[in-house]
Amino acid sequence: MSVQYQAIGWNRQKKIYDSVLIAGVVSYLAIFTGAGFVIYPTATAETLLIRAFGTLALLLLHVILSIGPLCRLDRRFLPLLYNRRHLGVTTFVVALVHGVFSIIQFHALGDVSPMVSLFISNTRYNSLANFPFQALGFFALLILFAMAATSHDFWLQSLSAPVWKRIHMMVYFAYALLVAHVIVGALQSDTNAALAVLLGLGLMLVSVLHMLAAAEERRIDNLKVRAAEQGFVEVCDVEGIPEKRAVVISLEGERVGVFRYDGKISAISNVCRHQNGPLGEGRIIDGCITCPWHGYQYLPDSGASPPPFTDKVPTFRTRIVGDKVLVHPCPHEPGTRLEPALIESSWVRAIQ
Amino acid sequence: MIQPLRRTHFRIWAVLPVLLAILFLTGIFVRQPTLPRNENVHWEEYK
């Protein structure tokens, strides 16, 4: 969203986000290793660092996976979502440090290549308690690398939003691999109940949040719209749409944001061209529908981004009959300008 | 999010919690004590 190219569009919010993130990472590592030296005086620094980075990567991944559903359930969590990619790249770096330290510690002193040793030193694939868990972590790290490497908007635009999104949904596979890595790895060698309890709680939290968010999504998809005149469907009362905001409806499987602004009603696709963000959950700022995720903007009557930007989303014809808002389910080509339905004149006509 | 992605997302989270919960409980169940059974032997002393 910038005329002049910038690798990262730094702003105050991003700087605060990253400062808090770095401070959190450093504090966690310091507290973990410090407490580790006190509780386990015989433990080596390498072991404590491996564990500190490993647990931190797992913790960060739980945070990342919780942000999406939390934002679906409560808008107040949205600021956490804006720069989630920074959190993802940080998680990869932390996991990479854990992986490199582990390979050096456990595989670098033999007579075979450490990478070869990683895969041949333990081949007990038929035993759960002695499973070669390090290989699971390695493959999870590869997925995190692919995601971190393609996290920039350059790749989002090159690959297209649906492809990019599918690549980044591999995070769930990485999560499964990492949970398995811990269950058949650290959980087997460390009889301390704390790790098992925390992992179980984390797993439960992420699962419950995703299931609640899925139920909410399903509720929106199942909202019934009533057929009205000439192929239009009835959405809600005019008063049911807050000023400069939208009501989201599902029309033939796809979602539409119906916006009210300055005495007018317009409807556009609910899917932002940037990262498929929910436009209908955004609001109108400076005359433009603004995506709640990363601030991409579209004109409500045409679904086109204001110049010089070229992003466009499909638009839908609107009408007001009495105090009811109607939308035609047939989408128009992205960027097609459609006359908004006028609220006051419609009411006047209804009264007459 | 567009409908196909939403559907994929839903299917993933219908399966993943069950699989991981089973793996977690099995992992806990097969866990064995790592310390020697003889309580009089403290292996740390021989390190």
Chai-1 contact restraints between the chains, C-beta under 6 A:
chainA,res_idxA,chainB,res_idxB,connection_type,confidence,min_distance_angstrom,max_distance_angstrom,comment,restraint_id
A,L128,B,V30,contact,1.0,0.0,6.0,A-B,restraint_1
A,A129,B,V30,contact,1.0,0.0,6.0,A-B,restraint_2
A,K165,B,L5,contact,1.0,0.0,6.0,A-B,restraint_3
A,Y172,B,I12,contact,1.0,0.0,6.0,A-B,restraint_4
A,V179,B,L20,contact,1.0,0.0,6.0,A-B,restraint_5
A,A180,B,L23,contact,1.0,0.0,6.0,A-B,restraint_6
A,I183,B,L23,contact,1.0,0.0,6.0,A-B,restraint_7
A,I183,B,F24,contact,1.0,0.0,6.0,A-B,restraint_8
A,I183,B,G27,contact,1.0,0.0,6.0,A-B,restraint_9
A,L187,B,G27,contact,1.0,0.0,6.0,A-B,restraint_10
A,Q188,B,R31,contact,1.0,0.0,6.0,A-B,restraint_11
A,S189,B,T34,contact,1.0,0.0,6.0,A-B,restraint_12
A,L203,B,L20,contact,1.0,0.0,6.0,A-B,restraint_13
A,S207,B,P17,contact,1.0,0.0,6.0,A-B,restraint_14
A,H210,B,W13,contact,1.0,0.0,6.0,A-B,restraint_15
A,A214,B,F10,contact,1.0,0.0,6.0,A-B,restraint_16
A,A214,B,W13,contact,1.0,0.0,6.0,A-B,restraint_17
A,E217,B,R6,contact,1.0,0.0,6.0,A-B,restraint_18
A,G253,B,Q3,contact,1.0,0.0,6.0,A-B,restraint_19
A,E254,B,Q3,contact,1.0,0.0,6.0,A-B,restraint_20
A,V271,B,I2,contact,1.0,0.0,6.0,A-B,restraint_21
A,N276,B,M1,contact,1.0,0.0,6.0,A-B,restraint_22
A,N276,B,I2,contact,1.0,0.0,6.0,A-B,restraint_23
